Amino acid sequence: MQVLKALASETHMDIFSWKDPLTWPKFLGKNEALDLNIDEDLMWQFYNNYDYIRVYHAARPTDLNLYYKNGLKVSNYRELEKEFSRNMKTNFDIDITKEHLDLARKEIGEFHNGRLFVVLDDTDLLNHAGHYAIYGSEYICAIANRIFHKFKVGGSRYLKEIGTPTVFELLLGINHISEYDLKQLVCQVNNYIHYDEIALNIDFTIELQRSLDGSSIVQHYHPKRVTDLFERGLA
């Protein structure tokens, strides 16, 4: 679990951490970047200056060891649906049928399938996107509630009883970040330095289209408090 942490210390890897301004680059902040208008040389200087970005991911795993063994996978909605159906039957003796899933899937759509999301700030994550730690998959939360409202079966409240709210801290290779997200990140860091403002919290998400190895996980913790913005109006 501490492999990357030790490796970073031994090899002096350059790690950018939003929560540690001491890691912020000295070459940014001379001018304000408006509407993502940042000198591309600065963007690529940032890219070449760091090996990793410290990021966080919230989930509700039933087996932590699988994360360290298999890593964090991009979403696979069909597999998530199968796991959801198994869990509902095994834990609550509730049958989720193909009819339930087909109708819910048709109404919800395939948003973010094949994607994995990580964030720069775990505090903001737990305060404003805590549903990932509370319910697990956002997609399955939506599926569960759509099935409940249409068929009066199950509901997202059952998801709170499966697994444990968990936040993973990871080191994301700089080469994993898209050019668009990199530009957004460099602009935000640039402007905070320019105005001499250190943000206590930031809502910044990086969208990934490939899975992360278990070796990218530095550590994990189970948050004691998570804000549930979904609580009202959910089944």
C-alpha positions as CSV (number, residue, x, y, z in Angstrom):
1,M,0.0,0.0,0.0
2,Q,2.9,2.3,0.7
3,V,5.0,1.3,-2.4
4,L,4.4,4.4,-4.4
5,K,5.0,6.6,-1.4
6,A,8.3,5.0,-0.7
7,L,9.2,5.0,-4.3
8,A,8.5,8.7,-4.6
9,S,10.8,9.4,-1.7
10,E,13.6,7.2,-3.0
11,T,13.6,8.3,-6.6
12,H,12.5,12.0,-6.0
13,M,9.6,11.8,-8.4
14,D,8.0,15.1,-9.1
15,I,4.4,15.0,-7.9
16,F,1.9,17.8,-8.2
17,S,-0.6,18.0,-5.4
18,W,-3.3,20.7,-5.3
19,K,-3.5,20.3,-1.5
20,D,0.3,21.1,-1.2
21,P,1.1,24.5,-2.7
22,L,4.8,23.7,-2.1
23,T,4.5,21.4,-5.1
24,W,3.1,24.2,-7.3
25,P,5.3,25.3,-10.2
26,K,7.3,28.5,-9.9
27,F,7.0,29.3,-13.6
28,L,3.3,30.0,-13.6
29,G,1.3,33.0,-12.4
30,K,3.0,35.9,-14.2
31,N,-0.2,36.7,-16.2
32,E,-3.8,35.9,-15.8
33,A,-5.2,33.1,-18.1
34,L,-8.6,34.0,-19.3
35,D,-11.0,31.5,-20.9
36,L,-8.3,28.8,-21.0
37,N,-6.0,31.1,-22.9
38,I,-2.7,29.9,-21.6
39,D,0.6,29.9,-23.4
40,E,1.0,26.3,-24.7
41,D,4.7,26.4,-23.8
42,L,3.7,26.8,-20.1
43,M,1.2,23.9,-20.4
44,W,3.9,21.6,-21.8
45,Q,6.4,22.9,-19.3
46,F,4.0,21.8,-16.6
47,Y,3.6,18.4,-18.3
48,N,7.4,17.9,-18.5
49,N,7.9,19.2,-14.9
50,Y,5.9,16.4,-13.2
51,D,5.8,12.7,-13.2
52,Y,2.5,12.3,-11.3
53,I,-0.6,14.2,-10.1
54,R,-2.0,13.3,-6.7
55,V,-5.7,12.5,-7.1
56,Y,-8.6,10.8,-5.3
57,H,-11.4,8.4,-6.1
58,A,-14.4,7.5,-3.9
59,A,-16.2,4.2,-4.0
60,R,-18.1,1.7,-1.9
61,P,-16.1,-1.6,-2.3
62,T,-17.1,-4.9,-0.8
63,D,-13.5,-6.2,-1.1
64,L,-10.7,-3.7,-0.8
65,N,-8.1,-6.3,-1.8
66,L,-9.6,-6.4,-5.3
67,Y,-8.8,-2.8,-5.8
68,Y,-5.2,-3.2,-4.9
69,K,-5.0,-6.4,-7.0
70,N,-6.9,-5.3,-10.1
71,G,-6.8,-1.6,-9.9
72,L,-9.5,1.0,-10.7
73,K,-11.4,0.0,-13.8
74,V,-13.2,2.2,-16.3
75,S,-17.0,1.7,-15.9
76,N,-18.6,-1.3,-17.6
77,Y,-22.3,-0.8,-17.2
78,R,-23.3,-4.3,-18.1
79,E,-21.0,-5.8,-15.5
80,L,-22.2,-3.2,-12.9
81,E,-25.8,-4.3,-13.6
82,K,-24.9,-7.9,-13.1
83,E,-23.2,-7.1,-9.8
84,F,-26.1,-5.0,-8.7
85,S,-28.6,-7.8,-9.4
86,R,-26.5,-10.3,-7.5
87,N,-26.1,-8.1,-4.5
88,M,-29.8,-7.3,-4.3
89,K,-30.7,-11.0,-4.5
90,T,-28.0,-12.2,-2.1
91,N,-28.3,-9.5,0.5
92,F,-32.0,-8.6,0.4
93,D,-33.7,-11.4,-1.6
94,I,-34.9,-8.8,-4.1
95,D,-35.1,-9.9,-7.8
96,I,-34.0,-7.4,-10.3
97,T,-35.2,-8.6,-13.7
98,K,-34.1,-8.0,-17.2
99,E,-37.3,-6.1,-17.7
100,H,-36.4,-3.8,-14.8
101,L,-32.9,-3.2,-16.2
102,D,-33.9,-2.7,-19.8
103,L,-36.5,-0.1,-19.0
104,A,-34.2,1.8,-16.6
105,R,-31.3,1.7,-19.0
106,K,-33.4,3.0,-21.8
107,E,-34.6,6.0,-19.7
108,I,-31.2,6.8,-18.2
109,G,-28.9,6.3,-21.2
110,E,-25.2,5.3,-21.4
111,F,-23.7,8.4,-19.9
112,H,-20.0,8.0,-18.9
113,N,-19.8,4.3,-19.8
114,G,-16.2,3.3,-20.3
115,R,-15.0,6.2,-18.1
116,L,-13.2,6.6,-14.8
117,F,-13.1,9.8,-12.8
118,V,-10.6,11.1,-10.3
119,V,-10.4,14.5,-8.5
120,L,-7.8,16.8,-7.1
121,D,-9.4,17.4,-3.8
122,D,-10.9,14.7,-1.5
123,T,-12.5,17.3,0.8
124,D,-14.5,18.8,-2.0
125,L,-15.3,15.3,-3.2
126,L,-16.9,14.3,0.1
127,N,-18.7,17.6,0.5
128,H,-20.1,17.9,-3.0
129,A,-19.9,14.5,-4.6
130,G,-20.3,12.2,-1.7
131,H,-22.8,9.9,-3.4
132,Y,-19.9,7.9,-4.9
133,A,-18.8,6.9,-1.4
134,I,-22.4,6.5,-0.1
135,Y,-24.0,4.6,-3.0
136,G,-21.0,3.4,-5.1
137,S,-21.6,3.7,-8.8
138,E,-23.6,6.8,-9.9
139,Y,-25.0,4.8,-12.7
140,I,-26.3,2.0,-10.5
141,C,-27.7,4.6,-8.1
142,A,-29.7,6.1,-11.0
143,I,-30.7,2.6,-12.2
144,A,-31.9,1.5,-8.7
145,N,-34.1,4.6,-8.3
146,R,-35.6,4.4,-11.8
147,I,-36.5,0.8,-11.1
148,F,-38.1,1.8,-7.8
149,H,-40.1,4.6,-9.3
150,K,-41.4,2.4,-12.1
151,F,-41.9,-0.9,-10.4
152,K,-41.7,-0.2,-6.6
153,V,-38.8,-2.7,-6.3
154,G,-35.6,-2.0,-4.4
155,G,-34.3,1.5,-4.4
156,S,-31.0,3.3,-3.8
157,R,-31.3,3.0,0.0
158,Y,-30.3,-0.6,-0.3
159,L,-27.0,0.5,-1.8
160,K,-26.0,2.1,1.5
161,E,-25.9,-1.3,3.1
162,I,-23.5,-2.9,0.6
163,G,-19.7,-2.3,1.0
164,T,-17.9,0.4,2.9
165,P,-17.5,4.1,2.0
166,T,-13.9,4.5,0.9
167,V,-11.6,7.2,-0.6
168,F,-8.5,6.1,-2.5
169,E,-5.5,8.3,-2.8
170,L,-3.6,7.7,-6.1
171,L,-0.6,8.9,-8.0
172,L,-1.9,9.5,-11.6
173,G,0.8,9.4,-14.3
174,I,0.9,12.8,-16.0
175,N,0.7,10.9,-19.3
176,H,-2.8,9.7,-18.4
177,I,-4.3,13.2,-18.4
178,S,-5.9,14.5,-21.6
179,E,-4.7,17.7,-23.2
180,Y,-8.0,19.4,-22.4
181,D,-7.9,18.5,-18.7
182,L,-4.2,19.5,-18.6
183,K,-5.0,22.9,-20.0
184,Q,-7.8,23.4,-17.5
185,L,-5.5,22.4,-14.7
186,V,-2.6,24.6,-15.7
187,C,-5.0,27.6,-16.1
188,Q,-6.5,27.2,-12.7
189,V,-3.1,26.8,-11.0
190,N,-1.8,29.7,-12.9
191,N,-4.6,32.0,-11.8
192,Y,-4.4,31.1,-8.2
193,I,-0.7,31.8,-8.2
194,H,-1.3,35.1,-10.1
195,Y,-3.8,36.3,-7.6
196,D,-1.9,34.9,-4.6
197,E,-5.0,32.8,-3.6
198,I,-4.6,29.4,-2.1
199,A,-7.9,27.5,-2.5
200,L,-8.8,25.4,0.5
201,N,-11.0,23.2,-1.7
202,I,-11.4,22.9,-5.5
203,D,-13.9,21.0,-7.7
204,F,-11.7,19.7,-10.4
205,T,-12.3,16.3,-12.1
206,I,-10.1,14.4,-14.5
207,E,-11.8,12.1,-16.9
208,L,-9.9,8.9,-17.8
209,Q,-10.6,6.5,-20.6
210,R,-8.3,3.8,-19.4
211,S,-8.1,1.8,-16.2
212,L,-5.4,2.4,-13.5
213,D,-3.3,-0.4,-12.1
214,G,-3.5,-1.3,-8.4
215,S,0.0,0.0,-8.0
216,S,-1.2,3.5,-8.6
217,I,-3.0,3.4,-5.2
218,V,-1.0,5.1,-2.4
219,Q,-3.4,4.4,0.4
220,H,-7.1,4.5,1.3
221,Y,-9.3,5.7,4.2
222,H,-12.9,5.3,5.3
223,P,-14.4,8.8,5.8
224,K,-16.3,9.4,9.0
225,R,-18.6,12.1,7.5
226,V,-19.9,12.3,3.9
227,T,-22.4,14.8,2.6
228,D,-25.4,13.1,0.9
229,L,-26.7,15.6,-1.6
230,F,-28.9,12.9,-3.1
231,E,-30.7,12.0,0.1
232,R,-33.8,14.0,-0.7
233,G,-35.9,12.7,-3.5
234,L,-34.2,9.3,-3.6
235,A,-36.0,6.0,-2.9
